[in-house]
Amino acid sequence: MKHTPLDFSGVTTYPIATRKNKMNVKDDFAQPVRSGMTVSDLLAAMPNQLGAQALNRIIDAVVAARAKGKPVVMAMGGHVIKCGLQPVLKSLIEADVITAVALNGAGSIHDFEIALIGATSEDVGVVLHAGNFGMAEETGAQINAALKEGVAKGLGHGESLGRMILERELPYREQSLLATCAKKGIPITVHVAVGTDITHQHPSADGAVIGAASYTDFQIFTSVVSQLGDGGVYLNIGSAVLLPEVFLKALSIAQNLGHHVDHFTTANFDMQQHYRPLTNVVKRPTSGKSHGYTVTGHHEIMIPLLAAGILDRIA
């Protein structure tokens, strides 16, 4: 079929002054950047748009939660821990900003190895085909022993490891997030899927103990989530699957038991945005009066910036 060019002469237009715009110079433009700026100055100078806007709103929510005495929960995947961010996170804990921490199994393993030898993160590709990946004796033996001892006392996974690190006075315990939380007395929960962690392949692994320790932590974590309503903040950092799923189930249980969990803030920090964090952290839980945000970037850059912004603002 042959088409005749359409005549555009009848197209209607409107004055630009009547149009609603998403960006304007007065409210949204960045401010000049100068040497010697404080962190607060830098954050205030960022454009009031997209990621910068989200970051500033998250900082505001955390500061408001702290002032109101509401929970600020930080849930993290293993990559955050093996990036060496513990000193940054420790500064937030010691400032009474972070009130609870949740890790997956990998995060707890990296943190324990740092406490033990001051190093972590083996080269998987080099050792995998030799059958040596994850077979470090001390990691599996000591973590599994700590869980066995902790479960006998009714402790969860995270507190069992944190106490063990402190009691054995491991050489680099001051760098350990597990030890910091145990010493400070704030919940640090570890949520594992059996078979995902190198400690599960160790001869000393006991599935019943691993399950009991993680289940206790799930109950503790759910208690924390039940208190998020009316001003709390939940931050998911670098966990694409496990912790977003755990959070969603904990939130469902809390609501089922009659806890009011609404009007809170969630955020997902990651190098790329994945389905489960977007759905189970940012969108579904905030469908009422809550707010969800996303910040995309490297943890080793974004988390220090987040922490500095919070500490600068509360100061």
ZADO-1210 file (C-alpha; in nm, 4 decimals, padded with zeros to 6 digits):
<atoms>
<atom x="00.0000" y="00.0000" z="00.0000" code="MET" pos="1"/>
<atom x="00.1292" y="00.3420" z="-00.0955" code="LYS" pos="2"/>
<atom x="00.1021" y="00.6200" z="00.1699" code="HIS" pos="3"/>
<atom x="00.0595" y="00.9888" z="00.1012" code="THR" pos="4"/>
<atom x="00.2626" y="01.2114" z="00.3369" code="PRO" pos="5"/>
<atom x="00.0388" y="01.3421" z="00.6174" code="LEU" pos="6"/>
<atom x="-00.0279" y="01.7169" z="00.6276" code="ASP" pos="7"/>
<atom x="00.0877" y="01.8591" z="00.9649" code="PHE" pos="8"/>
<atom x="-00.0569" y="02.2065" z="00.9127" code="SER" pos="9"/>
<atom x="-00.3568" y="02.1304" z="01.1319" code="GLY" pos="10"/>
<atom x="-00.1537" y="02.0251" z="01.4388" code="VAL" pos="11"/>
<atom x="-00.2457" y="02.2294" z="01.7483" code="THR" pos="12"/>
<atom x="00.0087" y="02.3629" z="01.9969" code="THR" pos="13"/>
<atom x="-00.0045" y="02.5386" z="02.3352" code="TYR" pos="14"/>
<atom x="00.2029" y="02.8053" z="02.5153" code="PRO" pos="15"/>
<atom x="00.5037" y="02.6603" z="02.6988" code="ILE" pos="16"/>
<atom x="00.4114" y="02.8770" z="03.0002" code="ALA" pos="17"/>
<atom x="00.1102" y="02.6525" z="03.0617" code="THR" pos="18"/>
<atom x="00.3119" y="02.3319" z="03.0666" code="ARG" pos="19"/>
<atom x="00.3941" y="02.1480" z="03.3908" code="LYS" pos="20"/>
<atom x="00.7662" y="02.0626" z="03.4061" code="ASN" pos="21"/>
<atom x="00.9582" y="01.8031" z="03.6082" code="LYS" pos="22"/>
<atom x="01.2702" y="02.0211" z="03.6348" code="MET" pos="23"/>
<atom x="01.3180" y="02.3903" z="03.7053" code="ASN" pos="24"/>
<atom x="01.6193" y="02.6068" z="03.7829" code="VAL" pos="25"/>
<atom x="01.4813" y="02.7422" z="04.1105" code="LYS" pos="26"/>
<atom x="01.4043" y="02.4139" z="04.2858" code="ASP" pos="27"/>
<atom x="01.5932" y="02.1366" z="04.1114" code="ASP" pos="28"/>
<atom x="01.9286" y="02.2562" z="03.9792" code="PHE" pos="29"/>
<atom x="02.2572" y="02.1616" z="04.1401" code="ALA" pos="30"/>
<atom x="02.4536" y="02.4291" z="04.3203" code="GLN" pos="31"/>
<atom x="02.8169" y="02.5147" z="04.2474" code="PRO" pos="32"/>
<atom x="03.0718" y="02.2766" z="04.4006" code="VAL" pos="33"/>
<atom x="03.3672" y="02.4351" z="04.5777" code="ARG" pos="34"/>
<atom x="03.6712" y="02.3157" z="04.7656" code="SER" pos="35"/>
<atom x="03.6381" y="02.2629" z="05.1393" code="GLY" pos="36"/>
<atom x="03.2660" y="02.1783" z="05.1322" code="MET" pos="37"/>
<atom x="03.1210" y="01.9778" z="05.4202" code="THR" pos="38"/>
<atom x="02.9344" y="01.6581" z="05.3437" code="VAL" pos="39"/>
<atom x="02.6070" y="01.8356" z="05.4170" code="SER" pos="40"/>
<atom x="02.7038" y="02.1162" z="05.1813" code="ASP" pos="41"/>
<atom x="02.7831" y="01.8655" z="04.9073" code="LEU" pos="42"/>
<atom x="02.4557" y="01.6792" z="04.9518" code="LEU" pos="43"/>
<atom x="02.2640" y="02.0067" z="04.9509" code="ALA" pos="44"/>
<atom x="02.4428" y="02.1094" z="04.6321" code="ALA" pos="45"/>
<atom x="02.3289" y="01.7990" z="04.4452" code="MET" pos="46"/>
<atom x="02.0366" y="01.8399" z="04.2033" code="PRO" pos="47"/>
<atom x="01.6975" y="01.7676" z="04.3540" code="ASN" pos="48"/>
<atom x="01.6464" y="01.4873" z="04.1069" code="GLN" pos="49"/>
<atom x="01.6502" y="01.1082" z="04.0795" code="LEU" pos="50"/>
<atom x="01.9303" y="00.9376" z="04.2750" code="GLY" pos="51"/>
<atom x="02.0491" y="01.2506" z="04.4558" code="ALA" pos="52"/>
<atom x="01.6944" y="01.3273" z="04.5655" code="GLN" pos="53"/>
<atom x="01.6473" y="00.9679" z="04.6834" code="ALA" pos="54"/>
<atom x="01.9747" y="00.9703" z="04.8803" code="LEU" pos="55"/>
<atom x="01.8857" y="01.2936" z="05.0588" code="ASN" pos="56"/>
<atom x="01.5369" y="01.1679" z="05.1432" code="ARG" pos="57"/>
<atom x="01.6780" y="00.8444" z="05.2829" code="ILE" pos="58"/>
<atom x="01.9192" y="01.0410" z="05.5014" code="ILE" pos="59"/>
<atom x="01.6316" y="01.2578" z="05.6219" code="ASP" pos="60"/>
<atom x="01.4281" y="00.9454" z="05.7053" code="ALA" pos="61"/>
<atom x="01.7148" y="00.7877" z="05.9009" code="VAL" pos="62"/>
<atom x="01.7795" y="01.1064" z="06.0984" code="VAL" pos="63"/>
<atom x="01.4072" y="01.1393" z="06.1740" code="ALA" pos="64"/>
<atom x="01.3842" y="00.7742" z="06.2825" code="ALA" pos="65"/>
<atom x="01.6780" y="00.8190" z="06.5184" code="ARG" pos="66"/>
<atom x="01.5206" y="01.1277" z="06.6727" code="ALA" pos="67"/>
<atom x="01.1912" y="00.9414" z="06.7175" code="LYS" pos="68"/>
<atom x="01.3527" y="00.6284" z="06.8622" code="GLY" pos="69"/>
<atom x="01.2343" y="00.4089" z="06.5749" code="LYS" pos="70"/>
<atom x="01.4320" y="00.1174" z="06.4263" code="PRO" pos="71"/>
<atom x="01.6861" y="00.1721" z="06.1513" code="VAL" pos="72"/>
<atom x="01.7624" y="-00.1709" z="06.0083" code="VAL" pos="73"/>
<atom x="02.0478" y="-00.2439" z="05.7703" code="MET" pos="74"/>
<atom x="02.0266" y="-00.5733" z="05.5787" code="ALA" pos="75"/>
<atom x="02.3360" y="-00.6614" z="05.3761" code="MET" pos="76"/>
<atom x="02.4681" y="-00.9168" z="05.1339" code="GLY" pos="77"/>
<atom x="02.8180" y="-01.0596" z="05.1565" code="GLY" pos="78"/>
<atom x="02.9721" y="-00.8171" z="04.9062" code="HIS" pos="79"/>
<atom x="02.9156" y="-00.5245" z="05.1426" code="VAL" pos="80"/>
<atom x="03.1160" y="-00.6991" z="05.4144" code="ILE" pos="81"/>
<atom x="03.4032" y="-00.8167" z="05.1980" code="LYS" pos="82"/>
<atom x="03.4424" y="-00.4626" z="05.0620" code="CYS" pos="83"/>
<atom x="03.5790" y="-00.3686" z="05.4053" code="GLY" pos="84"/>
<atom x="03.2976" y="-00.1343" z="05.5073" code="LEU" pos="85"/>
<atom x="03.2831" y="-00.2511" z="05.8691" code="GLN" pos="86"/>
<atom x="03.4500" y="00.0652" z="06.0076" code="PRO" pos="87"/>
<atom x="03.1891" y="00.2779" z="05.8294" code="VAL" pos="88"/>
<atom x="02.9022" y="00.0653" z="05.9589" code="LEU" pos="89"/>
<atom x="03.0574" y="00.0595" z="06.3055" code="LYS" pos="90"/>
<atom x="03.0525" y="00.4400" z="06.3153" code="SER" pos="91"/>
<atom x="02.6754" y="00.4339" z="06.2534" code="LEU" pos="92"/>
<atom x="02.6223" y="00.1709" z="06.5218" code="ILE" pos="93"/>
<atom x="02.8284" y="00.3592" z="06.7780" code="GLU" pos="94"/>
<atom x="02.6321" y="00.6761" z="06.6989" code="ALA" pos="95"/>
<atom x="02.3110" y="00.4852" z="06.7794" code="ASP" pos="96"/>
<atom x="02.1895" y="00.5230" z="06.4216" code="VAL" pos="97"/>
<atom x="02.1728" y="00.1580" z="06.3161" code="ILE" pos="98"/>
<atom x="01.9593" y="-00.0363" z="06.5629" code="THR" pos="99"/>
<atom x="01.9601" y="-00.3798" z="06.3961" code="ALA" pos="100"/>
<atom x="02.1661" y="-00.5607" z="06.1334" code="VAL" pos="101"/>
<atom x="02.0737" y="-00.8567" z="05.9132" code="ALA" pos="102"/>
<atom x="02.3213" y="-01.0596" z="05.7072" code="LEU" pos="103"/>
<atom x="02.3090" y="-01.3574" z="05.4778" code="ASN" pos="104"/>
<atom x="02.5404" y="-01.6494" z="05.5506" code="GLY" pos="105"/>
<atom x="02.8172" y="-01.5197" z="05.3253" code="ALA" pos="106"/>
<atom x="02.8253" y="-01.1891" z="05.5108" code="GLY" pos="107"/>
<atom x="02.8746" y="-01.3624" z="05.8441" code="SER" pos="108"/>
<atom x="03.1521" y="-01.5818" z="05.7026" code="ILE" pos="109"/>
<atom x="03.3456" y="-01.2904" z="05.5544" code="HIS" pos="110"/>
<atom x="03.3079" y="-01.0978" z="05.8797" code="ASP" pos="111"/>
<atom x="03.4285" y="-01.3940" z="06.0886" code="PHE" pos="112"/>
<atom x="03.7339" y="-01.4505" z="05.8656" code="GLU" pos="113"/>
<atom x="03.8267" y="-01.0844" z="05.8930" code="ILE" pos="114"/>
<atom x="03.8055" y="-01.1127" z="06.2730" code="ALA" pos="115"/>
<atom x="04.0192" y="-01.4281" z="06.2639" code="LEU" pos="116"/>
<atom x="04.2947" y="-01.3481" z="06.0126" code="ILE" pos="117"/>
<atom x="04.2309" y="-00.9923" z="05.8944" code="GLY" pos="118"/>
<atom x="04.1550" y="-01.1116" z="05.5397" code="ALA" pos="119"/>
<atom x="03.8812" y="-01.2876" z="05.3410" code="THR" pos="120"/>
<atom x="03.7461" y="-01.3672" z="04.9920" code="SER" pos="121"/>
<atom x="03.9389" y="-01.6498" z="04.8282" code="GLU" pos="122"/>
<atom x="03.9898" y="-01.6730" z="04.4518" code="ASP" pos="123"/>
<atom x="03.7137" y="-01.9226" z="04.3688" code="VAL" pos="124"/>
<atom x="03.8121" y="-01.9805" z="04.0074" code="GLY" pos="125"/>
<atom x="04.1660" y="-02.0840" z="04.0981" code="VAL" pos="126"/>
<atom x="04.0689" y="-02.3490" z="04.3541" code="VAL" pos="127"/>
<atom x="03.7247" y="-02.4699" z="04.2459" code="LEU" pos="128"/>
<atom x="03.8357" y="-02.7481" z="04.0092" code="HIS" pos="129"/>
<atom x="04.0857" y="-02.8772" z="04.2614" code="ALA" pos="130"/>
<atom x="03.8014" y="-02.9352" z="04.5073" code="GLY" pos="131"/>
<atom x="03.9443" y="-02.6871" z="04.7545" code="ASN" pos="132"/>
<atom x="03.6932" y="-02.4034" z="04.7339" code="PHE" pos="133"/>
<atom x="03.5554" y="-02.3224" z="05.0766" code="GLY" pos="134"/>
<atom x="03.7501" y="-02.5951" z="05.2527" code="MET" pos="135"/>
<atom x="03.9409" y="-02.3771" z="05.5017" code="ALA" pos="136"/>
<atom x="03.9470" y="-02.5795" z="05.8232" code="GLU" pos="137"/>
<atom x="03.9252" y="-02.2949" z="06.0738" code="GLU" pos="138"/>
<atom x="03.6314" y="-02.1192" z="05.9085" code="THR" pos="139"/>
<atom x="03.4032" y="-02.4214" z="05.8996" code="GLY" pos="140"/>
<atom x="03.5116" y="-02.5737" z="06.2291" code="ALA" pos="141"/>
<atom x="03.4947" y="-02.2591" z="06.4403" code="GLN" pos="142"/>
<atom x="03.1705" y="-02.1236" z="06.2967" code="ILE" pos="143"/>
<atom x="02.9934" y="-02.4588" z="06.3259" code="ASN" pos="144"/>
<atom x="03.1213" y="-02.5052" z="06.6808" code="ALA" pos="145"/>
<atom x="03.0013" y="-02.1567" z="06.7761" code="ALA" pos="146"/>
<atom x="02.6542" y="-02.2296" z="06.6355" code="LEU" pos="147"/>
<atom x="02.6326" y="-02.5573" z="06.8256" code="LYS" pos="148"/>
<atom x="02.7271" y="-02.3871" z="07.1498" code="GLU" pos="149"/>
<atom x="02.4965" y="-02.0934" z="07.0852" code="GLY" pos="150"/>
<atom x="02.1918" y="-02.3033" z="06.9962" code="VAL" pos="151"/>
<atom x="02.2354" y="-02.4948" z="07.3218" code="ALA" pos="152"/>
<atom x="02.2007" y="-02.1581" z="07.4981" code="LYS" pos="153"/>
<atom x="01.9004" y="-02.0520" z="07.2906" code="GLY" pos="154"/>
<atom x="02.0970" y="-01.8000" z="07.0845" code="LEU" pos="155"/>
<atom x="02.0605" y="-01.7198" z="06.7171" code="GLY" pos="156"/>
<atom x="02.3207" y="-01.7465" z="06.4435" code="HIS" pos="157"/>
<atom x="02.4462" y="-01.3883" z="06.4602" code="GLY" pos="158"/>
<atom x="02.4770" y="-01.3545" z="06.8353" code="GLU" pos="159"/>
<atom x="02.6462" y="-01.6952" z="06.8605" code="SER" pos="160"/>
<atom x="02.9224" y="-01.5832" z="06.6232" code="LEU" pos="161"/>
<atom x="02.9535" y="-01.2358" z="06.7722" code="GLY" pos="162"/>
<atom x="02.9944" y="-01.3710" z="07.1240" code="ARG" pos="163"/>
<atom x="03.2461" y="-01.6313" z="07.0086" code="MET" pos="164"/>
<atom x="03.4603" y="-01.3654" z="06.8389" code="ILE" pos="165"/>
<atom x="03.4639" y="-01.1608" z="07.1586" code="LEU" pos="166"/>
<atom x="03.5149" y="-01.4515" z="07.3984" code="GLU" pos="167"/>
<atom x="03.8043" y="-01.5977" z="07.1983" code="ARG" pos="168"/>
<atom x="03.9512" y="-01.2498" z="07.1558" code="GLU" pos="169"/>
<atom x="04.0137" y="-01.3031" z="06.7857" code="LEU" pos="170"/>
<atom x="04.2990" y="-01.0814" z="06.6638" code="PRO" pos="171"/>
<atom x="04.0935" y="-00.8502" z="06.4420" code="TYR" pos="172"/>
<atom x="03.7730" y="-00.8473" z="06.6469" code="ARG" pos="173"/>
<atom x="03.7630" y="-00.4671" z="06.6460" code="GLU" pos="174"/>
<atom x="03.6989" y="-00.4850" z="06.2703" code="GLN" pos="175"/>
<atom x="03.4121" y="-00.7328" z="06.3059" code="SER" pos="176"/>
<atom x="03.0516" y="-00.6238" z="06.2581" code="LEU" pos="177"/>
<atom x="02.9304" y="-00.9358" z="06.4408" code="LEU" pos="178"/>
<atom x="03.1462" y="-00.8520" z="06.7407" code="ALA" pos="179"/>
<atom x="03.0482" y="-00.4847" z="06.7332" code="THR" pos="180"/>
<atom x="02.6777" y="-00.5696" z="06.7472" code="CYS" pos="181"/>
<atom x="02.7255" y="-00.8327" z="07.0172" code="ALA" pos="182"/>
<atom x="02.9267" y="-00.5878" z="07.2265" code="LYS" pos="183"/>
<atom x="02.6748" y="-00.3079" z="07.1696" code="LYS" pos="184"/>
<atom x="02.3813" y="-00.5394" z="07.2414" code="GLY" pos="185"/>
<atom x="02.1905" y="-00.4772" z="06.9190" code="ILE" pos="186"/>
<atom x="02.0363" y="-00.7589" z="06.7129" code="PRO" pos="187"/>
<atom x="02.2523" y="-00.8984" z="06.4340" code="ILE" pos="188"/>
<atom x="02.0661" y="-01.1781" z="06.2607" code="THR" pos="189"/>
<atom x="02.2006" y="-01.4200" z="05.9999" code="VAL" pos="190"/>
<atom x="01.9676" y="-01.5790" z="05.7478" code="HIS" pos="191"/>
<atom x="02.0961" y="-01.8812" z="05.5585" code="VAL" pos="192"/>
<atom x="01.9706" y="-02.1172" z="05.2921" code="ALA" pos="193"/>
<atom x="02.1199" y="-02.4609" z="05.3560" code="VAL" pos="194"/>
<atom x="02.3810" y="-02.5403" z="05.0947" code="GLY" pos="195"/>
<atom x="02.4659" y="-02.1828" z="05.0014" code="THR" pos="196"/>
<atom x="02.7593" y="-02.1307" z="05.2391" code="ASP" pos="197"/>
<atom x="03.1036" y="-02.2859" z="05.2612" code="ILE" pos="198"/>
<atom x="03.0476" y="-02.3800" z="05.6261" code="THR" pos="199"/>
<atom x="02.7709" y="-02.6193" z="05.5157" code="HIS" pos="200"/>
<atom x="03.0203" y="-02.8340" z="05.3238" code="GLN" pos="201"/>
<atom x="03.2475" y="-02.8763" z="05.6258" code="HIS" pos="202"/>
<atom x="03.2554" y="-03.2177" z="05.8057" code="PRO" pos="203"/>
<atom x="03.1429" y="-03.0466" z="06.1265" code="SER" pos="204"/>
<atom x="02.8256" y="-02.9020" z="05.9724" code="ALA" pos="205"/>
<atom x="02.5024" y="-02.9984" z="06.1471" code="ASP" pos="206"/>
<atom x="02.1894" y="-02.9157" z="05.9499" code="GLY" pos="207"/>
<atom x="01.9670" y="-02.9184" z="06.2572" code="ALA" pos="208"/>
<atom x="02.1936" y="-02.6708" z="06.4366" code="VAL" pos="209"/>
<atom x="02.2248" y="-02.4443" z="06.1321" code="ILE" pos="210"/>
<atom x="01.8487" y="-02.4450" z="06.0871" code="GLY" pos="211"/>
<atom x="01.7760" y="-02.3804" z="06.4536" code="ALA" pos="212"/>
<atom x="02.0230" y="-02.0907" z="06.4718" code="ALA" pos="213"/>
<atom x="01.8887" y="-01.9230" z="06.1605" code="SER" pos="214"/>
<atom x="01.5257" y="-01.9817" z="06.2624" code="TYR" pos="215"/>
<atom x="01.5848" y="-01.8120" z="06.5961" code="THR" pos="216"/>
<atom x="01.7305" y="-01.5191" z="06.4063" code="ASP" pos="217"/>
<atom x="01.4257" y="-01.5126" z="06.1791" code="PHE" pos="218"/>
<atom x="01.2065" y="-01.4787" z="06.4867" code="GLN" pos="219"/>
<atom x="01.4261" y="-01.1994" z="06.6241" code="ILE" pos="220"/>
<atom x="01.4315" y="-01.0277" z="06.2855" code="PHE" pos="221"/>
<atom x="01.0517" y="-01.0449" z="06.2636" code="THR" pos="222"/>
<atom x="01.0287" y="-00.8805" z="06.6047" code="SER" pos="223"/>
<atom x="01.2466" y="-00.5954" z="06.4767" code="VAL" pos="224"/>
<atom x="01.0382" y="-00.5594" z="06.1585" code="VAL" pos="225"/>
<atom x="00.7182" y="-00.5465" z="06.3651" code="SER" pos="226"/>
<atom x="00.8400" y="-00.2177" z="06.5174" code="GLN" pos="227"/>
<atom x="00.9125" y="-00.0365" z="06.1889" code="LEU" pos="228"/>
<atom x="00.5725" y="00.1321" z="06.1694" code="GLY" pos="229"/>
<atom x="00.5335" y="00.5090" z="06.2108" code="ASP" pos="230"/>
<atom x="00.8817" y="00.6222" z="06.1186" code="GLY" pos="231"/>
<atom x="01.1249" y="00.3299" z="06.0982" code="GLY" pos="232"/>
<atom x="01.3720" y="00.2730" z="05.8146" code="VAL" pos="233"/>
<atom x="01.4692" y="-00.0508" z="05.6413" code="TYR" pos="234"/>
<atom x="01.7760" y="-00.0495" z="05.4152" code="LEU" pos="235"/>
<atom x="01.8550" y="-00.3442" z="05.1878" code="ASN" pos="236"/>
<atom x="02.2123" y="-00.3251" z="05.0641" code="ILE" pos="237"/>
<atom x="02.3461" y="-00.5701" z="04.8102" code="GLY" pos="238"/>
<atom x="02.1164" y="-00.8672" z="04.8715" code="SER" pos="239"/>
<atom x="01.9345" y="-00.9544" z="04.5510" code="ALA" pos="240"/>
<atom x="01.7335" y="-01.2578" z="04.6629" code="VAL" pos="241"/>
<atom x="01.7606" y="-01.3963" z="05.0154" code="LEU" pos="242"/>
<atom x="01.7143" y="-01.0971" z="05.2441" code="LEU" pos="243"/>
<atom x="01.4334" y="-00.9349" z="05.0400" code="PRO" pos="244"/>
<atom x="01.2429" y="-01.2638" z="05.0660" code="GLU" pos="245"/>
<atom x="01.3087" y="-01.2913" z="05.4396" code="VAL" pos="246"/>
<atom x="01.1946" y="-00.9310" z="05.4874" code="PHE" pos="247"/>
<atom x="00.8679" y="-00.9911" z="05.3023" code="LEU" pos="248"/>
<atom x="00.7855" y="-01.2987" z="05.5121" code="LYS" pos="249"/>
<atom x="00.8758" y="-01.1218" z="05.8364" code="ALA" pos="250"/>
<atom x="00.6530" y="-00.8299" z="05.7405" code="LEU" pos="251"/>
<atom x="00.3644" y="-01.0669" z="05.6629" code="SER" pos="252"/>
<atom x="00.3988" y="-01.2409" z="06.0007" code="ILE" pos="253"/>
<atom x="00.4143" y="-00.9079" z="06.1851" code="ALA" pos="254"/>
<atom x="00.0962" y="-00.7875" z="06.0156" code="GLN" pos="255"/>
<atom x="-00.0709" y="-01.1242" z="06.0777" code="ASN" pos="256"/>
<atom x="00.0016" y="-01.0931" z="06.4493" code="LEU" pos="257"/>
<atom x="-00.1644" y="-00.7535" z="06.4602" code="GLY" pos="258"/>
<atom x="00.1349" y="-00.5199" z="06.4488" code="HIS" pos="259"/>
<atom x="00.0819" y="-00.1906" z="06.2661" code="HIS" pos="260"/>
<atom x="00.3648" y="-00.1707" z="06.0141" code="VAL" pos="261"/>
<atom x="00.2971" y="00.1279" z="05.7905" code="ASP" pos="262"/>
<atom x="00.4300" y="00.4780" z="05.7369" code="HIS" pos="263"/>
<atom x="00.7947" y="00.3731" z="05.7241" code="PHE" pos="264"/>
<atom x="01.0766" y="00.4067" z="05.4708" code="THR" pos="265"/>
<atom x="01.2563" y="00.1419" z="05.2690" code="THR" pos="266"/>
<atom x="01.5494" y="00.1713" z="05.0313" code="ALA" pos="267"/>
<atom x="01.7505" y="-00.0598" z="04.8108" code="ASN" pos="268"/>
<atom x="02.1175" y="00.0166" z="04.7505" code="PHE" pos="269"/>
<atom x="02.2882" y="-00.1941" z="04.4850" code="ASP" pos="270"/>
<atom x="02.5145" y="-00.1801" z="04.1817" code="MET" pos="271"/>
<atom x="02.2161" y="-00.2786" z="03.9700" code="GLN" pos="272"/>
<atom x="01.8507" y="-00.3032" z="04.0610" code="GLN" pos="273"/>
<atom x="01.7044" y="-00.6545" z="04.0734" code="HIS" pos="274"/>
<atom x="01.3464" y="-00.7813" z="04.0742" code="TYR" pos="275"/>
<atom x="01.3148" y="-00.9030" z="04.4327" code="ARG" pos="276"/>
<atom x="01.4561" y="-00.5983" z="04.6128" code="PRO" pos="277"/>
<atom x="01.2486" y="-00.3684" z="04.3937" code="LEU" pos="278"/>
<atom x="00.9339" y="-00.5729" z="04.4493" code="THR" pos="279"/>
<atom x="00.9733" y="-00.7039" z="04.8046" code="ASN" pos="280"/>
<atom x="01.1509" y="-00.4066" z="04.9638" code="VAL" pos="281"/>
<atom x="01.0809" y="-00.0917" z="04.7633" code="VAL" pos="282"/>
<atom x="00.7308" y="-00.1433" z="04.6184" code="LYS" pos="283"/>
<atom x="00.5045" y="-00.3973" z="04.7916" code="ARG" pos="284"/>
<atom x="00.5765" y="-00.3040" z="05.1563" code="PRO" pos="285"/>
<atom x="00.5347" y="00.0686" z="05.0815" code="THR" pos="286"/>
<atom x="00.2026" y="00.0468" z="04.8984" code="SER" pos="287"/>
<atom x="00.0247" y="00.2148" z="05.1913" code="GLY" pos="288"/>
<atom x="00.1560" y="00.5390" z="05.3414" code="LYS" pos="289"/>
<atom x="00.5220" y="00.4361" z="05.3281" code="SER" pos="290"/>
<atom x="00.7986" y="00.5427" z="05.0909" code="HIS" pos="291"/>
<atom x="01.0476" y="00.3309" z="04.8956" code="GLY" pos="292"/>
<atom x="01.3632" y="00.4501" z="04.7228" code="TYR" pos="293"/>
<atom x="01.6394" y="00.3070" z="04.5058" code="THR" pos="294"/>
<atom x="02.0023" y="00.4175" z="04.4878" code="VAL" pos="295"/>
<atom x="02.2245" y="00.2570" z="04.2267" code="THR" pos="296"/>
<atom x="02.6015" y="00.2575" z="04.2717" code="GLY" pos="297"/>
<atom x="02.9027" y="00.0776" z="04.4150" code="HIS" pos="298"/>
<atom x="02.8715" y="-00.0051" z="04.7842" code="HIS" pos="299"/>
<atom x="03.2255" y="00.1098" z="04.8548" code="GLU" pos="300"/>
<atom x="03.1256" y="00.4586" z="04.7354" code="ILE" pos="301"/>
<atom x="02.7588" y="00.4929" z="04.8259" code="MET" pos="302"/>
<atom x="02.7643" y="00.3547" z="05.1813" code="ILE" pos="303"/>
<atom x="03.0397" y="00.5879" z="05.3093" code="PRO" pos="304"/>
<atom x="02.8542" y="00.8778" z="05.1448" code="LEU" pos="305"/>
<atom x="02.5287" y="00.7701" z="05.3092" code="LEU" pos="306"/>
<atom x="02.6967" y="00.7317" z="05.6485" code="ALA" pos="307"/>
<atom x="02.8794" y="01.0627" z="05.6238" code="ALA" pos="308"/>
<atom x="02.5579" y="01.2377" z="05.5299" code="GLY" pos="309"/>
<atom x="02.3718" y="01.0901" z="05.8266" code="ILE" pos="310"/>
<atom x="02.6465" y="01.1629" z="06.0798" code="LEU" pos="311"/>
<atom x="02.7011" y="01.5148" z="05.9473" code="ASP" pos="312"/>
<atom x="02.3299" y="01.5892" z="05.9672" code="ARG" pos="313"/>
<atom x="02.2781" y="01.4596" z="06.3204" code="ILE" pos="314"/>
<atom x="02.5840" y="01.6493" z="06.4380" code="ALA" pos="315"/>
</atoms>
